[in-house]
């Protein structure tokens, strides 16, 4: 099995690239964005910077080929993002105006920087940890994702984590199948607001 290790600052460029390469419902999103780091600003880089102990990368001879980025305490992490991560990005990226239906992908992500999604409290109370995981195509379908998740779960258990949640784009069929097969149950109202567009999963440890 390929080696896993904790992520560090020197890995950021490669992790940003993987975020973009898997950012369109699991497929390459590079054609959608002018700013190639916007996806990573939201979904991966803050974990490397603020939660490296709970962020693992998998490497092969070509470099980093995937990661699982997470935190053991979502509520505390969201508060840290407000203090330590979003302010600098909000100064860099203007909040978009006008009709949201006309926004570009960059503008939608800029809006998310100014108005980050806060995970519903009922989900966090039941499943306090959360993860994001992405693998490049060269490692997909080889059991690497399952092994990477198993390692993260093992470390989370040692840290006393009681449950994990995650959100999946409803159009990411591969992601929906993967998490369903790894012991995660789809969360439904009233735990999840009926208006929620993402598909939420939870797993008790």
Backbone torsions as a table, in degrees:
resi	resn	phi	psi	omega
1	UNK	NA	143.1	179.5
2	UNK	-66.1	151.1	-175.5
3	UNK	-76.0	146.0	172.2
4	UNK	-110.6	150.6	174.3
5	UNK	-155.5	163.6	176.0
6	UNK	-69.5	146.5	178.6
7	UNK	-76.2	155.5	178.0
8	UNK	-142.4	174.1	-177.0
9	UNK	-55.7	-34.3	-179.2
10	UNK	-68.6	-12.7	-179.2
11	UNK	-90.4	-7.0	-169.5
12	UNK	-58.9	-44.1	-177.3
13	UNK	-59.7	-43.9	-179.8
14	UNK	-68.5	-35.1	179.8
15	UNK	-70.7	-38.9	172.9
16	UNK	-57.0	-43.6	-178.0
17	UNK	-64.4	-39.5	179.0
18	UNK	-67.9	-38.5	177.1
19	UNK	-56.9	-42.3	180.0
20	UNK	-72.3	-40.7	-176.3
21	UNK	-69.0	-14.3	179.8
22	UNK	-123.0	13.4	-167.3
23	UNK	-86.1	-2.4	178.9
24	UNK	-109.7	78.3	-177.6
25	UNK	53.7	41.2	179.1
26	UNK	93.2	-7.2	-179.6
27	UNK	-108.9	174.1	-178.0
28	UNK	-63.2	127.2	-179.5
29	UNK	-108.4	10.8	-173.4
30	UNK	-63.0	-26.6	179.7
31	UNK	-76.1	-10.7	-175.7
32	UNK	-93.1	-20.8	-169.3
33	UNK	-119.0	139.9	169.4
34	UNK	-82.7	-40.3	178.1
35	UNK	-95.0	109.7	-171.9
36	UNK	-75.7	-3.9	-178.8
37	UNK	-104.6	-2.7	-175.6
38	UNK	-62.1	-42.7	178.9
39	UNK	-59.7	-46.6	-179.0
40	UNK	-65.6	-34.2	177.5
41	UNK	-54.9	-32.0	-174.7
42	UNK	-96.9	-43.6	-165.6
43	UNK	-106.4	-9.6	-178.2
44	UNK	-140.4	-49.4	-173.2
45	UNK	-57.6	-41.6	-179.4
46	UNK	-62.0	-26.3	178.4
47	UNK	-72.2	-40.2	177.9
48	UNK	-62.8	-40.8	-176.3
49	UNK	-77.9	-43.7	-171.6
50	UNK	-102.0	-17.9	-176.5
51	UNK	-139.4	51.2	-175.8
52	UNK	-64.5	-26.0	-179.4
53	UNK	-68.1	-17.9	-179.7
54	UNK	-117.6	24.1	178.3
55	UNK	-128.1	120.4	-176.8
56	UNK	-115.6	146.2	173.5
57	UNK	-121.0	153.4	174.7
58	UNK	-118.2	135.9	-175.0
59	UNK	-125.4	153.7	167.0
60	UNK	-135.0	-165.1	-173.8
61	UNK	-64.8	-17.0	179.6
62	UNK	-95.0	0.3	179.8
63	UNK	113.4	-160.0	180.0
64	UNK	-68.7	130.0	-177.2
65	UNK	-119.2	0.6	178.8
66	UNK	177.8	166.8	179.7
67	UNK	-154.5	159.1	165.4
68	UNK	-126.5	118.1	-176.0
69	UNK	-114.1	128.1	-177.8
70	UNK	-158.0	-178.4	175.5
71	UNK	-141.7	154.8	178.9
72	UNK	-88.9	-18.6	-177.6
73	UNK	-136.2	96.9	-174.4
74	UNK	-63.7	-44.0	-177.4
75	UNK	-61.6	-43.0	178.5
76	UNK	-65.8	-38.9	179.8
77	UNK	-65.6	-42.5	179.0
78	UNK	-60.8	-37.1	177.5
79	UNK	-67.5	-38.8	177.4
80	UNK	-65.2	-39.5	177.5
81	UNK	-57.5	-41.5	179.8
82	UNK	-64.3	-35.5	-179.0
83	UNK	-83.7	-39.5	-163.5
84	UNK	-117.7	-13.8	-173.8
85	UNK	-118.7	-54.1	-174.3
86	UNK	-66.8	-35.7	-175.3
87	UNK	-55.1	-46.1	-178.8
88	UNK	-66.1	-37.3	179.2
89	UNK	-71.3	-35.2	177.9
90	UNK	-66.1	-31.6	176.3
91	UNK	-71.1	-26.3	-176.6
92	UNK	-88.8	-37.2	-175.4
93	UNK	-112.1	121.8	179.2
94	UNK	-70.2	145.8	174.4
95	UNK	-72.4	127.6	-176.7
96	UNK	-70.2	153.6	178.4
97	UNK	-121.4	173.5	177.0
98	UNK	87.4	-163.8	-175.8
99	UNK	-73.9	117.4	179.2
100	UNK	-56.9	-27.9	180.0
101	UNK	-66.5	-17.4	179.9
102	UNK	-101.1	-0.2	-177.2
103	UNK	-69.2	147.1	171.2
104	UNK	-77.4	170.8	176.2
105	UNK	-59.6	-39.5	177.8
106	UNK	-60.9	-42.5	-178.9
107	UNK	-67.8	-36.3	177.9
108	UNK	-64.4	-40.1	178.1
109	UNK	-71.4	-34.9	175.9
110	UNK	-62.4	-40.3	176.1
111	UNK	-60.9	-40.8	179.9
112	UNK	-64.7	-30.2	176.4
113	UNK	-67.3	-39.9	179.3
114	UNK	-79.2	-25.3	-179.0
115	UNK	-134.8	68.4	-176.6
116	UNK	-63.4	147.1	177.8
117	UNK	-69.0	129.7	173.1
118	UNK	-101.0	124.5	-177.5
119	UNK	-64.4	134.1	179.1
120	UNK	-51.4	136.2	-174.2
121	UNK	-57.8	-36.9	-179.1
122	UNK	-63.4	-34.7	177.7
123	UNK	-69.3	-46.0	-178.3
124	UNK	-63.6	-39.9	179.4
125	UNK	-61.8	-38.8	-177.4
126	UNK	-83.3	-33.5	-175.9
127	UNK	-136.9	83.7	-168.4
128	UNK	-69.0	-25.7	-179.9
129	UNK	-90.6	161.0	171.8
130	UNK	-149.6	161.6	-177.6
131	UNK	-140.4	157.1	163.8
132	UNK	-126.7	138.0	178.3
133	UNK	-137.4	136.0	177.4
134	UNK	-143.5	138.2	175.7
135	UNK	-125.7	141.0	173.0
136	UNK	-71.0	155.6	-177.3
137	UNK	-53.8	-31.2	-176.2
138	UNK	-66.0	-13.5	177.4
139	UNK	-115.6	-1.1	-178.1
140	UNK	-75.0	150.0	176.7
141	UNK	75.1	16.5	-178.2
142	UNK	-119.4	9.6	-178.9
143	UNK	83.2	3.1	-177.6
144	UNK	-68.7	-42.6	179.9
145	UNK	-60.3	-42.5	178.9
146	UNK	-63.8	-41.9	179.5
147	UNK	-66.8	-39.5	178.6
148	UNK	-64.1	-44.2	177.0
149	UNK	-62.8	-43.1	-179.8
150	UNK	-60.0	-40.0	179.0
151	UNK	-65.6	-42.2	179.1
152	UNK	-62.8	-44.7	-180.0
153	UNK	-62.2	-40.6	179.1
154	UNK	-60.7	-44.1	179.2
155	UNK	-68.0	-36.7	179.3
156	UNK	-65.2	-40.8	177.7
157	UNK	-60.4	-42.7	179.3
158	UNK	-62.4	-29.5	179.7
159	UNK	-85.0	0.3	176.9
160	UNK	86.2	18.2	-179.8
161	UNK	-71.2	136.5	-176.9
162	UNK	-99.1	-19.9	-178.9
163	UNK	-169.9	155.3	-176.7
164	UNK	-126.6	140.3	172.3
165	UNK	-126.0	165.3	174.2
166	UNK	-162.6	157.4	176.9
167	UNK	-114.1	142.3	-178.3
168	UNK	-127.8	136.0	173.3
169	UNK	-58.5	131.7	-176.0
170	UNK	-61.0	-20.8	179.1
171	UNK	-89.6	-2.4	-178.8
172	UNK	-89.7	82.6	-174.6
173	UNK	-63.9	-38.4	178.5
174	UNK	-63.2	-42.1	178.0
175	UNK	-64.6	-41.4	178.5
176	UNK	-61.4	-42.5	179.0
177	UNK	-66.5	-41.7	-176.8
178	UNK	-62.2	-53.0	-175.3
179	UNK	-66.3	-34.7	177.1
180	UNK	-63.0	-31.4	-177.9
181	UNK	-84.3	-6.4	-175.4
182	UNK	-111.1	27.8	174.3
183	UNK	86.4	8.4	177.9
184	UNK	-94.4	135.4	179.0
185	UNK	-104.7	139.9	177.1
186	UNK	-66.8	131.2	-179.6
187	UNK	-92.0	136.4	-173.9
188	UNK	-124.6	164.7	173.5
189	UNK	-56.0	145.9	7.2
190	UNK	-85.9	-1.7	179.3
191	UNK	-63.4	-38.0	178.7
192	UNK	-109.9	132.6	176.9
193	UNK	-57.0	141.2	-177.6
194	UNK	-61.8	-25.1	-178.3
195	UNK	-83.2	-4.5	-174.6
196	UNK	-67.0	129.1	-178.0
197	UNK	-84.6	-33.5	-179.9
198	UNK	-73.8	159.4	173.4
199	UNK	-96.2	121.6	-177.4
200	UNK	-102.8	141.5	177.9
201	UNK	-125.6	153.1	175.2
202	UNK	-141.1	151.6	177.1
203	UNK	-143.4	126.7	176.5
204	UNK	-86.1	136.8	180.0
205	UNK	-100.5	NA	NA
